[in-house]
């Protein structure tokens, strides 16, 4: 979205921390970093300008037009091939020039024009495109800023939906009201319910799904049920008395049937979509409840997520997939909360700019962002401490 808006994407990183791998394609450097804790999109902006301080030595690589196309500012022992220049003045935003002394010869000051798409190797040895003013985020119009800031959380939600659509094909299809089999000595077998029979109604109530069947059986509290069953094209009435069983220390009522699953691709896709929609709704509801009745126990940080992921991973791959989808949707929704430091905070500033007809000053925006990050940092510390207590001490 940033690229479509004319904003330079200097880096797209998977992971955080020290760089493991980098590959530059056109104007963007793609990196993989050691710590698998999210990632980031590094846009050209006022706070991300490539600066060369007076006195530092850089190595410049020129093209056939004598323009600087590559700047090594890493001060590495193995610089690129080019001309060493001790910088006296540099502007990589507006004038696009570098002035200094070539090979340290102070008798011969030189000034080089920098190509608009030149790259610079920073002290971390990451090579990025420089950030001229016309490519910076601040130069985009308010609608482009809104779209770019919204794209991140939106894609988190989209990823969650995609994962749920993958998940739905890794598990059996939705259970139907048709019986796949009955268990030995069960109430269903006593009532002569067999494989292939379809449960139409229970106590006069139509059964539209197996969930309806399970609910009706459990609500019986062991009382006999009047069931209409379709067998070989004929409708029969049978009486079934559920048995009680204990599952995870809870009483449940069963008649001993296993439902036949619907393996139709369209039905599975609908289940995946419906699950994603319902999950999104539940998360929105949970976020609203958090503001109405705040509690640290309703929040989890990296420690809590690690503990929960560990538990889910023991349940199998399909559970991990569903958990991943839920976390991704959750991340997108939480990131839309209008708190400075989150994308929702940036969207709020964009909306204020839209109403005012002009952007908030960079100084005021920086103060708001700083306060927001400070509050988020305090919240992260509190949540992490609470997670450690809940999962490892309590």
C-alpha positions, 0 to 999 in steps of 0.5 A: 500500500505504501508503494502504491501511495508513492512512499518509499519502502526502505526495508521489509523485515521478518523478525527483529534484532541482528540481521541474518540475511538481506536481499535488495530488490529494486528500491526495497531491502528485504531482511530476515533477522534473528529474533522471530518476534514479528517484523516491520516495514521501514518507510522513508520518513523524517525520523528515518533520513540517512544522515552523514555527520561532518568528519566521518569518512565514507566510500562513494561509488560513482556511475558514468555520469559522476553521480554517487550511486552507492555510499558506504557509511558502515566504517567497515574494515572491508568497504566497497570499491570507490572513493574515500571522502571525509564528509564536511557537508551532506544533504541526502534529503533535498539538495542530494549532495555530499561535500568533503575531502577526497582521500583526506586531501584538505587542499581539494574540497569536492562536491558530488551530486547524489543519485535520487535512487542511491543506496547507503550501507549503514553501520549495521551493514544493511544497504538501503535506498536513501530517503529523498523528501519526495519519497517520504511518508509525510509527503503523501496525502492524508488518504494515502497515509490512512490507507498505508496505516490501515493496511498493516492491521487489515492484513493481520486480519486477512491472514487470520481469515486465510489461515482459518480457510486452510485450517478447515481442510485439515480437520473432518468436515462439519458434523451432520445429523446423519449417523455414521455409527453407534457405540456398543450397548448404547441407548441409540443401539438399543433404540435400533438407530443405525449407520446412515439414519438421519435424525430429523427432530427431537421432542418435536423440534427440528434438528438443523445441525449436529450441534442442535442434536448434542444440545437437545440430548444434553438438556434432557438431563437423562429424560427419555427423548422422542426422536424422529429418524429417517431410515431407508427413506422411511420416517420412524419414531423412536424413544431414546433415554440418554446415559450420563457420563463424566468428561473432565469432571463435568456431567454430560448426557449421551446416546452413543452416536457418532455423526457423519461429517460433510466433506463437501469443499463448499461446506468446509469453506463456509465453516472456515469463513464463519469461524473467522467471522465469529472469532473476529466478533468475539475479539471485538467484544473482548476488547470492548469488555476490556475497556469497560472492566479492565484487568491485567488477567485479560491481557497476555504478552510474549510470556503468556502467548508462549505458554499458551502456544506450548499448551496448544502445540501438544494438542496437535497441528490443527489446533496450532493453525486455529490458534495462529489464526486467532492470534493474527486477527487479535493482533490486527484488531488490538493494533486498531485501538486509537492509542498513540504508538499503535497503528490505531493512534496513527489513524486517529492523527490522520483523521484529525488531519482530515478534519483540520485540513492540515497535518499536526506539526511534527513536534506535537506528533512526536510528543504524542507518539512518545507519550503513547510509547511510554504508556505502552512500555509500562503496560508491557512491563505490567502484563509481562510481570503478571504473565510470569506470576500467573504461569510460572509462580502462582 
